[in-house]
Amino acid sequence: MMDYNVGASILGVITESLYDNPIVVFREYVQNSVDSIIKTDKNEYCEIRIWWDGTNLFFIDNGHGVDRGLFIKEMIKIGSSSKKRQSNLGYKGIGRLSGVPYCQELLFINIYDYAQDAAQLYSIDGVKYNAIKEEDTYNSLSFEELMQKIGSYRDIALSDINSLVKDLTQYDYLLKTTNTGFVVVLKNVKEVLSATINDDSFITDLEWLLPVDFLPSLYESNETQLFKDLTDKEQERVPVRFCNIYYNDRQLYRPIKQEMLRDYVCKSNFSQYAVGFHSFKSDKISIERNNPFQGIRIYIDNMLLCDESVLIQSLANYGLLSHTINGQLQSIRGLGAMIYITDKTNIRANARRTFLEVTDNDSIAFLRLLAEFVNTVYDTRYALSNYFSFKQKHANNGETLKKLRQNAIDNLKKLASETISLPDEGELPLDSDNETDKKYYLKKRIGSVLDKKIKQYLEVVTNYDIEKAYYNFIEWLNKNLD
């Protein structure tokens, strides 16, 4: 029988070709930590700590770790995994190697008995790996032979760990809780990953990516029940399962603030496949400047799967869009939406996050539901735009205006899954019991009047003192009230 060996070059394929963004190392190693925490009966006491000392990058969790007898096997195998897609985040069996191209040495430390000072170490020498790639014999090596050359294993004591991982003793309280844990160290991080970490948007990128909780302030907002429903651990299936994750001792939260939410915050229901929420203005669906909560983000187990760019392109590939890709993207970015997959359909993003992979009828059914939502956003946006545009130009054409208005209301109701009124501009629906509605239309009415007054003021202003501009306007306004 012919012996089929996986070549050594597969390591380059899965670490340098599959992934195109250095932030992948955070996704992959946190995924492994979360899967380990799930197995721990004390998971409510578990944490994931990430820290960067300017040279080395560290990950530590106090989850279940790896069974002692399986550790070496788990470290040297490739392309297979003992994880089940139905209960784990990572399942391709290659994520642990994602850090290889980004450091000079990659360390895996399995703490299987903290009380007994017992751990295991497996290291991968990145410098040696790069040297072997330049040798003529590289292409004739199997993956197993390569790992024997660049990888090494030994049993170690916790005192050895402290020499490898500075300040590990500060997490003594964590490791005592579970008596197990796992540490990943990227030693001498390369410039490409260092640049990602030092980027101004890095913390925010992590907070969108990783499975973290909402900000505490959202649980005290007008939408408190929505966020409680999404994260209630008493439910049989919690759509937003989060972990306590810290970066350099700062706890990470999903970066959605109360002021980023629009007039309407509505729960979304995608049959048994997913739940979520979306937020939009009731008079228009358009991109708000300086609001980072825009578009759609889809999560599996609260780990970012993809955003609207990947989703829209994938829906187009399956012929599920009703309009152009650019038109759909522009519309969908006019709202903020988060969708959490609750049923583990066979849907996932490829490693480069450029398209969605689907392999069964349930996945296609779910994509159809997403397409229906995306198409509804588009239809609602243009129904609103047509109504207000026609009203400005043809306010006296009552019959046509009435039809456009009703079409806008019908689309709003469909998008919001609730009764939404669309009064004339500046009018407050007297029969509305919704306090958010009332505040919105008060704001709109006041803003409309102020806009007119500001225009009048600018026509007659003669004092251009910037520091006193506001007070000068208020003084003029008091003298010119109708």
C-alpha positions as CSV (number, residue, x, y, z in Angstrom):
1,M,0.0,0.0,0.0
2,M,1.3,3.4,-0.9
3,D,2.1,5.6,2.1
4,Y,0.6,9.1,1.8
5,N,2.6,11.5,4.0
6,V,1.6,15.1,4.6
7,G,4.6,17.3,3.4
8,A,6.4,19.7,5.6
9,S,5.2,22.6,3.3
10,I,1.8,22.2,4.8
11,L,3.0,24.2,7.8
12,G,3.6,27.2,5.5
13,V,0.3,26.8,3.8
14,I,-1.7,26.8,7.1
15,T,0.3,29.5,8.8
16,E,1.3,31.9,6.0
17,S,-1.3,31.3,3.3
18,L,-4.6,30.5,5.1
19,Y,-4.5,33.6,7.3
20,D,-4.0,37.2,6.1
21,N,-4.3,39.2,9.4
22,P,-2.0,38.9,12.4
23,I,-5.0,39.3,14.7
24,V,-5.8,35.7,13.9
25,V,-3.5,34.6,16.7
26,F,-5.8,36.2,19.2
27,R,-8.9,34.5,17.7
28,E,-7.3,31.1,17.5
29,Y,-5.7,31.0,21.0
30,V,-8.7,32.5,22.7
31,Q,-10.9,29.9,20.9
32,N,-8.8,27.1,22.4
33,S,-9.0,28.7,25.8
34,V,-12.8,29.0,25.6
35,D,-13.1,25.3,24.6
36,S,-11.0,24.4,27.5
37,I,-13.1,26.5,29.9
38,I,-16.3,24.8,28.7
39,K,-14.9,21.5,29.9
40,T,-14.3,22.9,33.4
41,D,-17.0,22.4,36.0
42,K,-15.8,25.6,37.7
43,N,-16.1,27.7,34.5
44,E,-17.7,30.6,36.2
45,Y,-14.4,31.2,37.9
46,C,-12.3,30.9,34.8
47,E,-10.6,33.8,33.1
48,I,-8.5,34.3,30.0
49,R,-5.6,36.7,30.5
50,I,-3.6,38.2,27.6
51,W,-0.6,40.4,28.1
52,W,2.1,42.0,25.9
53,D,5.4,43.2,27.4
54,G,6.6,44.9,24.2
55,T,8.6,41.8,23.1
56,N,6.6,38.7,24.0
57,L,2.9,37.9,23.8
58,F,1.2,35.7,26.5
59,F,-2.1,33.9,26.8
60,I,-3.1,32.1,30.0
61,D,-6.4,30.5,31.0
62,N,-7.4,28.3,34.0
63,G,-9.6,26.0,32.0
64,H,-9.3,22.2,31.8
65,G,-6.1,22.2,29.8
66,V,-5.1,19.0,27.9
67,D,-5.2,15.6,29.4
68,R,-1.6,14.7,30.3
69,G,-1.4,11.6,28.2
70,L,-2.8,13.4,25.1
71,F,-0.6,16.5,25.2
72,I,2.2,15.4,22.9
73,K,-0.2,13.9,20.4
74,E,-2.3,17.1,20.4
75,M,0.8,19.2,19.7
76,I,2.3,17.3,16.8
77,K,-0.8,16.3,14.8
78,I,-2.3,18.4,12.0
79,G,-5.5,18.6,10.1
80,S,-7.6,16.7,12.6
81,S,-9.2,17.6,15.9
82,S,-10.9,15.9,18.8
83,K,-13.2,18.9,19.1
84,K,-16.8,18.5,18.1
85,R,-18.3,21.3,16.0
86,Q,-21.5,21.1,18.0
87,S,-19.8,22.0,21.3
88,N,-16.5,23.8,20.5
89,L,-15.4,26.9,18.8
90,G,-12.3,25.6,17.2
91,Y,-12.4,22.4,15.2
92,K,-9.9,22.3,12.4
93,G,-7.0,21.1,14.4
94,I,-4.6,23.8,13.0
95,G,-5.3,26.9,15.0
96,R,-2.5,26.3,17.5
97,L,0.1,26.7,14.8
98,S,-1.2,30.2,13.7
99,G,1.5,31.9,15.8
100,V,4.4,30.2,14.1
101,P,5.1,32.9,11.5
102,Y,4.8,35.7,14.0
103,C,7.5,34.9,16.5
104,Q,10.9,33.3,16.9
105,E,9.7,30.7,19.4
106,L,6.2,29.4,20.2
107,L,5.6,27.8,23.6
108,F,2.7,25.7,24.8
109,I,2.6,25.0,28.6
110,N,0.0,22.5,29.9
111,I,-0.6,22.8,33.6
112,Y,-2.2,19.5,34.5
113,D,-1.7,19.6,38.3
114,Y,-1.0,23.0,39.7
115,A,-1.0,21.8,43.4
116,Q,1.7,19.2,42.5
117,D,3.8,21.7,40.6
118,A,3.3,19.6,37.4
119,A,3.3,20.8,33.8
120,Q,4.3,20.0,30.3
121,L,6.1,22.1,27.7
122,Y,6.1,21.8,23.9
123,S,8.0,24.4,22.0
124,I,8.4,25.2,18.3
125,D,11.6,26.9,17.1
126,G,10.6,29.5,14.5
127,V,14.2,30.4,13.7
128,K,15.1,26.8,13.0
129,Y,11.9,26.4,10.9
130,N,12.8,29.4,8.7
131,A,16.3,28.0,8.2
132,I,15.0,24.5,7.2
133,K,12.7,26.1,4.7
134,E,15.8,27.4,2.8
135,E,17.4,23.9,2.6
136,D,17.1,21.7,-0.5
137,T,15.7,18.8,1.5
138,Y,12.8,20.8,2.8
139,N,10.3,19.6,0.2
140,S,11.2,16.0,0.8
141,L,10.3,16.2,4.5
142,S,7.0,15.0,5.9
143,F,5.2,17.2,8.4
144,E,6.0,14.7,11.2
145,E,9.7,14.9,10.3
146,L,9.6,18.6,10.3
147,M,8.0,18.8,13.7
148,Q,10.7,16.5,15.1
149,K,13.3,18.9,13.9
150,I,11.7,22.2,15.1
151,G,9.6,20.9,18.0
152,S,10.7,19.7,21.5
153,Y,8.9,18.3,24.5
154,R,9.7,18.1,28.2
155,D,8.0,17.7,31.6
156,I,8.6,20.8,33.7
157,A,7.9,22.2,37.2
158,L,6.1,25.5,37.8
159,S,9.4,27.0,38.9
160,D,10.6,26.4,35.3
161,I,7.4,28.1,34.0
162,N,8.2,31.2,36.0
163,S,11.6,31.5,34.3
164,L,9.8,31.2,30.9
165,V,6.8,33.4,31.7
166,K,7.4,36.5,33.8
167,D,4.9,37.3,36.5
168,L,2.9,34.0,36.2
169,T,2.7,34.0,40.0
170,Q,0.3,36.9,39.8
171,Y,-2.3,34.4,38.5
172,D,-1.8,32.0,41.4
173,Y,-5.4,32.7,42.5
174,L,-6.7,31.6,39.1
175,L,-4.8,28.4,38.9
176,K,-5.6,27.4,42.4
177,T,-9.3,27.6,41.6
178,T,-9.2,24.9,38.9
179,N,-5.8,23.3,39.5
180,T,-5.3,23.3,35.8
181,G,-4.5,25.8,33.0
182,F,-2.8,26.4,29.7
183,V,-0.3,29.0,28.7
184,V,0.8,30.1,25.2
185,V,3.8,32.3,24.7
186,L,4.9,33.9,21.5
187,K,8.6,34.9,22.2
188,N,10.2,37.7,20.3
189,V,7.2,38.7,18.4
190,K,7.9,39.8,14.8
191,E,7.3,43.3,13.6
192,V,4.1,42.5,11.6
193,L,2.3,41.3,14.7
194,S,3.9,44.0,16.9
195,A,2.5,46.7,14.5
196,T,-1.0,45.1,14.8
197,I,-0.8,45.2,18.6
198,N,0.4,48.8,18.7
199,D,-2.2,50.0,16.3
200,D,-4.6,52.6,17.8
201,S,-7.7,50.4,16.9
202,F,-6.2,47.2,18.4
203,I,-8.2,47.1,21.6
204,T,-11.5,47.9,19.8
205,D,-10.7,45.2,17.2
206,L,-10.2,42.7,20.0
207,E,-13.5,43.8,21.7
208,W,-15.4,43.2,18.4
209,L,-13.7,39.9,17.8
210,L,-13.6,38.0,21.1
211,P,-16.4,36.4,23.1
212,V,-16.9,39.2,25.7
213,D,-19.8,40.6,27.6
214,F,-21.7,43.8,26.8
215,L,-20.8,47.0,28.7
216,P,-22.4,47.1,32.2
217,S,-24.1,50.4,31.3
218,L,-26.2,48.6,28.6
219,Y,-27.8,46.5,31.4
220,E,-29.0,49.8,33.0
221,S,-30.2,51.4,29.8
222,N,-33.7,51.5,28.3
223,E,-32.9,48.3,26.4
224,T,-31.8,46.4,29.6
225,Q,-34.2,43.5,29.1
226,L,-32.9,42.9,25.6
227,F,-29.3,42.5,26.8
228,K,-30.4,40.4,29.7
229,D,-32.4,38.1,27.4
230,L,-29.3,37.6,25.2
231,T,-27.0,36.7,28.1
232,D,-29.3,35.1,30.6
233,K,-27.4,32.0,31.9
234,E,-30.7,30.5,33.2
235,Q,-31.8,29.9,29.6
236,E,-31.3,26.5,28.1
237,R,-29.4,27.9,25.1
238,V,-27.6,31.2,25.8
239,P,-27.0,32.9,22.5
240,V,-24.3,35.3,23.9
241,R,-22.0,33.1,26.1
242,F,-19.1,35.2,27.1
243,C,-15.8,34.8,29.0
244,N,-14.0,37.2,31.3
245,I,-11.1,38.2,29.1
246,Y,-8.4,40.7,30.0
247,Y,-5.8,42.4,27.9
248,N,-2.9,43.9,30.0
249,D,-5.2,43.7,33.1
250,R,-8.0,45.6,31.3
251,Q,-11.3,43.7,31.0
252,L,-12.6,43.7,27.5
253,Y,-16.3,44.4,26.7
254,R,-18.2,44.6,23.4
255,P,-17.6,48.2,22.4
256,I,-21.2,49.3,22.0
257,K,-22.2,52.3,24.1
258,Q,-25.7,53.6,24.7
259,E,-25.2,56.6,22.5
260,M,-24.4,54.3,19.5
261,L,-27.9,52.9,19.5
262,R,-30.4,54.5,17.3
263,D,-34.1,55.4,17.9
264,Y,-35.3,51.8,17.7
265,V,-33.5,48.8,19.1
266,C,-35.3,45.7,18.0
267,K,-34.8,42.0,18.7
268,S,-34.2,39.8,15.6
269,N,-35.4,36.2,15.3
270,F,-34.0,34.0,12.5
271,S,-36.2,30.9,13.3
272,Q,-34.2,28.3,15.2
273,Y,-30.9,29.3,13.7
274,A,-30.1,32.7,15.2
275,V,-31.2,35.6,17.3
276,G,-29.9,39.1,17.6
277,F,-30.8,42.8,17.6
278,H,-30.6,45.7,15.2
279,S,-30.9,49.4,15.8
280,F,-31.9,52.1,13.3
281,K,-33.5,55.5,12.9
282,S,-37.2,55.6,12.1
283,D,-37.1,58.3,9.5
284,K,-34.1,57.1,7.5
285,I,-31.5,54.3,7.4
286,S,-28.2,55.9,6.6
287,I,-24.6,55.7,7.8
288,E,-24.0,57.9,10.8
289,R,-20.7,59.6,11.0
290,N,-18.4,58.6,13.9
291,N,-20.7,55.7,14.9
292,P,-18.6,52.5,14.8
293,F,-21.7,50.3,15.5
294,Q,-22.8,50.0,11.9
295,G,-23.4,47.2,9.5
296,I,-23.9,43.5,10.5
297,R,-21.7,41.4,12.6
298,I,-22.4,37.7,12.8
299,Y,-21.2,35.6,15.7
300,I,-20.9,31.9,16.5
301,D,-20.6,31.3,20.3
302,N,-20.0,35.0,20.5
303,M,-16.8,34.8,18.5
304,L,-16.9,37.0,15.4
305,L,-17.7,35.0,12.3
306,C,-17.9,37.7,9.7
307,D,-19.2,41.2,8.9
308,E,-21.6,42.5,6.3
309,S,-18.9,42.6,3.5
310,V,-18.5,38.8,3.7
311,L,-22.2,38.2,4.2
312,I,-23.4,40.3,1.3
313,Q,-20.9,38.8,-1.1
314,S,-21.9,35.3,0.0
315,L,-25.6,36.0,-0.4
316,A,-24.8,37.3,-3.9
317,N,-22.9,34.2,-4.7
318,Y,-25.9,32.1,-3.8
319,G,-28.3,34.4,-5.8
320,L,-30.2,35.5,-2.7
321,L,-29.9,39.3,-3.1
322,S,-32.7,41.4,-4.6
323,H,-30.5,44.3,-5.4
324,T,-26.8,45.2,-6.2
325,I,-24.0,44.4,-3.8
326,N,-23.0,48.0,-3.4
327,G,-26.6,49.1,-2.8
328,Q,-27.2,46.4,-0.2
329,L,-23.9,47.3,1.6
330,Q,-24.8,51.0,1.7
331,S,-28.2,50.2,3.1
332,I,-27.1,47.7,5.7
333,R,-24.4,50.0,7.0
334,G,-27.2,52.5,7.8
335,L,-28.0,50.4,10.9
336,G,-26.2,48.5,13.6
337,A,-26.9,44.8,13.9
338,M,-25.5,41.8,15.7
339,I,-26.6,38.2,14.9
340,Y,-25.8,35.2,17.1
341,I,-26.0,31.8,15.6
342,T,-27.7,29.4,18.1
343,D,-28.1,26.3,16.0
344,K,-24.8,24.9,14.9
345,T,-25.6,24.7,11.2
346,N,-22.6,23.8,9.0
347,I,-21.8,27.4,8.3
348,R,-18.5,29.0,8.8
349,A,-16.2,31.6,7.3
350,N,-13.0,30.5,5.5
351,A,-9.8,31.3,7.3
352,R,-9.3,34.6,5.4
353,R,-12.8,35.7,6.2
354,T,-13.6,36.3,2.5
355,F,-16.7,34.1,2.1
356,L,-19.1,31.8,4.0
357,E,-18.8,28.1,3.6
358,V,-22.1,26.1,3.7
359,T,-22.5,22.4,3.3
360,D,-26.1,21.5,4.1
361,N,-29.7,22.5,3.6
362,D,-30.1,24.1,7.0
363,S,-27.2,26.4,6.2
364,I,-28.9,27.5,3.0
365,A,-32.2,28.0,4.8
366,F,-30.4,30.2,7.3
367,L,-28.7,32.3,4.5
368,R,-32.2,32.8,3.0
369,L,-33.4,34.2,6.3
370,L,-30.4,36.6,6.4
371,A,-31.1,37.6,2.8
372,E,-34.7,38.4,3.7
373,F,-33.5,40.6,6.5
374,V,-30.9,42.3,4.3
375,N,-33.4,42.9,1.5
376,T,-36.0,44.3,4.0
377,V,-33.4,46.8,5.2
378,Y,-32.8,47.9,1.6
379,D,-36.5,48.1,0.8
380,T,-37.2,50.1,4.0
381,R,-34.4,52.6,3.4
382,Y,-35.7,53.4,-0.1
383,A,-39.4,53.4,0.9
384,L,-38.5,56.1,3.5
385,S,-36.3,58.0,1.1
386,N,-39.0,58.0,-1.6
387,Y,-41.6,59.2,0.9
388,F,-39.6,62.1,2.3
389,S,-38.2,63.1,-1.0
390,F,-41.6,63.2,-2.7
391,K,-43.1,65.1,0.3
392,Q,-40.5,67.8,0.0
393,K,-41.1,68.3,-3.7
394,H,-44.8,67.5,-4.1
395,A,-46.4,68.1,-0.7
396,N,-49.8,68.9,-2.3
397,N,-50.0,65.6,-4.1
398,G,-52.0,63.9,-1.3
399,E,-52.9,60.6,-3.0
400,T,-49.4,59.7,-4.1
401,L,-48.0,60.9,-0.8
402,K,-50.4,58.8,1.1
403,K,-49.4,55.7,-0.8
404,L,-45.7,56.3,-0.3
405,R,-46.2,57.0,3.4
406,Q,-48.1,53.7,3.8
407,N,-45.4,51.8,2.0
408,A,-42.8,53.3,4.3
409,I,-44.8,52.3,7.3
410,D,-45.3,48.8,6.1
411,N,-41.6,48.3,5.6
412,L,-40.8,49.9,9.0
413,K,-43.1,47.4,10.7
414,K,-41.6,44.5,8.9
415,L,-38.0,45.6,9.8
416,A,-38.8,46.4,13.4
417,S,-41.3,43.5,14.1
418,E,-43.3,46.0,16.1
419,T,-45.8,48.8,15.4
420,I,-44.0,51.9,14.2
421,S,-45.8,55.2,13.4
422,L,-44.5,57.6,10.8
423,P,-46.1,60.9,11.5
424,D,-45.6,64.0,9.4
425,E,-42.2,65.7,10.0
426,G,-42.3,67.4,13.4
427,E,-45.7,65.9,14.4
428,L,-46.0,63.8,17.5
429,P,-48.3,60.8,17.3
430,L,-50.8,61.5,20.1
431,D,-51.8,57.8,20.4
432,S,-48.2,56.6,20.9
433,D,-47.4,55.2,24.3
434,N,-43.8,54.7,23.4
435,E,-41.6,57.1,25.4
436,T,-38.7,56.6,22.9
437,D,-41.1,57.7,20.1
438,K,-42.1,60.8,22.0
439,K,-38.6,61.8,22.8
440,Y,-37.5,61.3,19.2
441,Y,-40.2,63.4,17.7
442,L,-39.6,66.2,20.3
443,K,-36.0,66.1,19.4
444,K,-36.9,66.2,15.7
445,R,-39.3,69.1,16.2
446,I,-36.8,71.2,18.3
447,G,-34.0,70.4,15.8
448,S,-36.2,71.5,12.9
449,V,-37.0,74.8,14.5
450,L,-33.4,75.4,15.6
451,D,-32.1,74.8,12.0
452,K,-34.4,77.5,10.7
453,K,-33.3,79.9,13.4
454,I,-29.6,79.2,12.8
455,K,-30.1,80.0,9.1
456,Q,-31.8,83.3,10.0
457,Y,-29.1,84.2,12.4
458,L,-26.3,83.5,9.9
459,E,-28.0,85.9,7.5
460,V,-27.8,88.8,9.9
461,V,-24.8,88.0,12.1
462,T,-22.0,90.6,12.3
463,N,-20.1,89.4,15.3
464,Y,-17.7,86.5,14.4
465,D,-16.3,85.9,17.8
466,I,-15.9,82.1,17.9
467,E,-15.5,81.8,21.6
468,K,-18.8,83.7,22.3
469,A,-20.6,82.3,19.2
470,Y,-23.0,80.2,21.2
471,Y,-23.9,82.9,23.8
472,N,-24.3,85.5,21.0
473,F,-26.7,83.2,19.2
474,I,-28.8,82.6,22.4
475,E,-29.0,86.3,23.0
476,W,-30.2,86.9,19.4
477,L,-32.6,84.0,19.7
478,N,-34.2,85.4,22.9
479,K,-34.8,88.7,21.0
480,N,-36.2,87.0,17.9
481,L,-38.6,84.4,19.2
482,D,-41.8,84.1,17.2
